[in-house]
C-alpha cells in the first residue's frame, strides 16, 4: 500500500504548493470522476440517459452518492429548470403528499395559505425522489397517474396543472422484494425504471480513494479555515484500507473529523474514530505483531458489535426485525446497542 499512500501524498503536496490547482480541484465535480472500470461503464450509461427525458432509477447502498449522481444527470441534461430533491423517508404519508403536490388554502386543518409543491417547483427541471421505496401505496397510485398524464392537482383542488420535468428516483431497498410483499406497486416500478443505474459501494472502488481523500481534505480545509501540512502515515494507511460500510458519506465524515481535530497543520492517528480504527485492526489480525494481538474477549466483542451494526443497517434500524434475525429479545438488543455505543438511530 506504500505506492498508494505516496500517490495521495504527492497529490496533496502538489495542491498545497499551487493555489490555482487547489481551486480547480475543489470546483470540479470530482465525485463523479473514477478510475474504476465498473463505475466508468455506469457513467457512460448516465451520459447517454441524461440527453433523454427517460425516467431513471438509481440503486445502491446508503451513502454511495445517489443524490450526487442524480444532480450530475440534471447538470448534463438540457433542462433549464431547478434540481429539486425530496427525501421520501423523512416525511409521513400526509406530509409527503402535501410536500409533493402542494395544497390550497383551507384544504385541511393548518393549511392557512396556498402552498406550491415540489412537482411545480421542479417544472422544467428535475425532481429527485430519494428512498422511493418508503412511499406509502396510496401515494404511489398518485405518482403513477402523474407519470401517465404529466399533470398534478394540489390537495383541495380539482384543477389539473401541466408539468414538464425529468423524474429520477432512488432507493437502497430491495424493490423486487417489496413488490412481492405488496409494499410497492409493480406498475409504478416499471414506469420509473426506464433506465436502471446501480452505484457500486466504495469498497469496490478503492482505486478512487486517493482522489476522494484529496477532495474532502481540500473541502474541509477551506470550509474550516485550517491549513493542513501533513498526514500521519497510519492515518493515510487507514483511509486507504478501511472498508467504509457507510461509503462516501462515511469517508467524508471521517476526513471532516480529522481536519477539525488537526493540530499545527498535522492530521494525527490519535484522532481517528477509535472504534473504526480498532475494528479495522481486529479484522486483519494476521498482520498484527504478537504484542498487538487483541484478547479473545476483545475480538469476540468486536465481531459481535460489527455483526449487530450490519444487521441493524440492513433492517433500516428496525429493532423488531433486527432482534428477530439476531434471535435475541428487543430488550437484549437495546442493551447491546448501549453496551457497544451503537447510536446510528
N, C-alpha and C positions, 0 to 999 in steps of 0.2 A: 504493500500500500504506500510505500515511500514515494513512488512516482506521482501518484495522485495527490498526495499531500504537497509535494513540491509544485505540482501544477497549480493547485489552488493558491499556494503561497506566492508563486510568480505572478499570477493574475492580480492578486491582492496588492503586491508591491508595485506593480505597474500602474494600477489605478491610483495609488497613493501619490505617485510622482507626477501624474498627468491629470490636472484638474478638468480639462476638456473631456478626456476619456471618461472620467467619473460621471459627468453629467450625461454623456451619451449612453453609458451603460444603465444608468438609473432611469432614463426616459424610455428605453427600449422595452417592448413587451417581452422581456426575456423569459418569462414563464411559459411562453408558447414556443420557445426555441427548444431544440432537442438534438441529442446525439444518439438517440435510441431508435433502432430500426422499426420496432412496432409502433411507437408513437409518431414517427415520421409518416408511416402509412396512414395513421389516423388523420394527421394534418393534411395529407393530400386529399382525403375524402372531404374534410372540413372546407378546404378552399373551393372545391367544386360545389359543395352544397350551399355555401354562402352566396353564390351567384344566383341561386334559385329562390323561390318562396316556399320550398318544401318544409313541412314540419320536421323538426329534429329532436330526437330522443337521446339524451346523454345518460349513460350509466357509469358506475364506478364507486369505489369505496368512499366513505366520508373523508373529506379533506384533500381529495385529489385535484381539485380545481375545476369543478363542473361549471360554476358561475363564471370563472375566468375564461373558460373556453366559450361559453355562451356569449359573453361580451365580445370576445375575439371574433366570433362569427358575425355578430352585428356590425362590428367595425369593418369587416371585409366586404360586407354587403353594400348595395347601392341605396339602402334605406336612409332617409334624411331625418326620420323621427328619433325619439329617445329610446334608450335601452331601459326597460322597467323590470326589475327583479322582484319576485314575491316568494317568500318562504312559506309554503303551504302548511308546514308542520307547526309553525309558530302561532297559527290562528285557529280558533274553533270554527265549527261549521258556519254559524250565523255571521261571525265577524269576517270570515274568509269570503262569503258571498257578497257582503257589503263592500269589502276591500276590492274585489274584482269588478263587480258590476256597478257600484255606486248606488245611491238611493235618492229619492225625492224627499223634500221636507215633509215631516209628519207621517212618513210611511211606516214608522214603528216608534215605540217609546224611546225617546232620546234622540230621534232624528230631528234636530232643531233647525237644520238647514240642508239644502241640497248638497250632495257630495258626488264629485266625479270619481269614477272607479278607475282601476288600473288598466282595464281594457281601453278606455277612452284616452287615458294618459299615454298609452303606447301606440295610439293610432298613427300610422305612418312609420312606425319603428318596430321594435321587437319586445314582446312580452316573454319573460323567462319565469316559468313556474318550477321552482325547486321543490324537491320532495313531493312530487305529484302523487306518489303512492299513498300519501296520507290524506288525500282529499276525500271527503265523505261521498258515498254513492249518489246522494241527492244532488250534489253539485256537479258530479261527473256527468250526469244527464244534461245539465245546462251547458257544460263545456262542450259536449258533443254537438249540441244544437248550434252553438256559436261557430264551431269549426265548419259545420254544414251550411249555415245560412250567411255567415260573415256579418251577423247583426247581433246586438245585445239589447236588453231592456233593463233600465235601472229598477231597483226594488221600489215598488209603489207606482210604477208607470207601465203602460202597455204600448208606449210609443217606441218602435224599433229605431235603433241608431246604427247606421252602417259603420263598419270598421275595416281597416286595411292594415294588417300587421303580420309580422313573422312570429310564429309560435314555436318556442323552444321549451322543452320540459326536461326534467332530470330526476333521478332517484338513485338511492343506494339499496333500495328494496328489491327483492326477487319478485318482479311483477307477475311472471308466469304462475308463481305460487299463489299470489294474491288473487289472480283471476280464478284459479282452481278453487279457492276458498270463498269465492263470491264477494271479495272485498274490492275488486277493481273490474270495471266493465271491459269486456274483450273488444267491443266495437270502438270504444274510446282509444284503447291501446293501439288498434290498427290505424286510427286516424292520426295519432301523434307520432307514430313510429315509421314515417315515410323514410327517413334516414336515421339509422341507429349508429351511435358512436359510443364506444367503450374506452374510458381512460384507464390505462394501466396504473397500478399502485406505484408509489415512489420506489419501493424495494426492488421493482423490476426495471427501474430506470436509473440505476446507480451511476451510469456514465454522465447523467445530467447534474449530479450533486455538486461538483465544483462550481458550475455556473449558478445554481440556485443559492449556494452558500455565499458566493460573492455578491449576488444581487441583494440578499437580505442584509448582509453586512453594510453595503452601501446605503440601503434604505434606512436602516436604523441609526447609522452613523449620522446621516443628515437630519432625520426627524428628532433624534435625541441630542443633537449638537455635541456629540462626543467623538473625538478623534481616536481611531484605533490604529496602533502601530505594529502590533504583533499578536500572534495567537499561539498559546502553548501547544506543543506537539501532541500531547494527549487529547486536547480538545479537538484538534483537527482530525486526529485519528478516529475519535468517537463520531464526529459529524459525518465522516465518510463511510463508517462501518455500521452505524446504528440502523435498525430495521424499520423505523418510522411507521408504527401501526396507525398513527394519525396523519400520515402522508405529508403533503406540502404544508398544510396548516400547522402540523406539529413542528416541522423544521423551522418555519417562520417564528413560532413562539419560542423555541429554544434559542435561536440566534438573537431575538429581541432581548430575552433574559440575559444572555451573555454580554451583550453590549451595555445594557442598563447597569450590570454589576461590575463591568470592567474597571480596572484601577490603573491610573497613569498610562492609559493607552494600551494596556495589555489585557487580553482575554485569558483568564486563568482556569485551570482544571477544577479548582475547588468550587467554582460557581456553576458547573454542570448540574442539571437536575439529578439529585443523588440517586433516587430510585431507578431512573433510566440508566444511569451510568453503571450502577451495581447490577441491574438486570442484564445489561449487555455483557458484563464480565461473567455473570453466572451462566449465561447462555453459551459461553465459549471457554469453559473451564479447562479444556485440553491445552489451551495456550498459556495457562497460568503457571507460575512457578509454585513450588510446594508451600512457600511462606505466605502465598496469597490465596491459597485454596480455601473456599468457604467451608464451614462446618456442615454436616449433613442436615441439621435443623435449618440453617440459613438457606441452604439450597432448596430444601423442600418448601419452605415458606415462600421463597421467590417464585418457584414454579406454580405454587397454588395461587399466589396473587396474580401472576401473569395469566393463568387459565381463567380465573374469575373475571378479570378485566376483559378478556377476549369474549367470553360468553355474554357478559353484560352489553358489550358493544354490538355484538351480532343480534341481540334481542332488543336493541334500541333502549337499553337500560330499563326494560320492563322487569320488575323484580319478581313477579309471579312466574313469567315464562323462564327467567333465568334460574330461579330456585328449582323449577321442575326439571330442567336439563341437568343441573348440578346434583339433583336428588338430595337436596337439603331443604329445611324449612325456610320460609321467608324471614323469620326471626334470625335464624343462623346466618343467612346471607347478609342481613343488615349488620350483624356483629362482625362478620368477616370484612365488610367494607370499612367499618370503623377501625378494626384492628390493623388493616393494611393501608389505611388512609386513602381509600379509593373514593374520590369525590368529583367524578365527572358528570354528576347528575344535573 
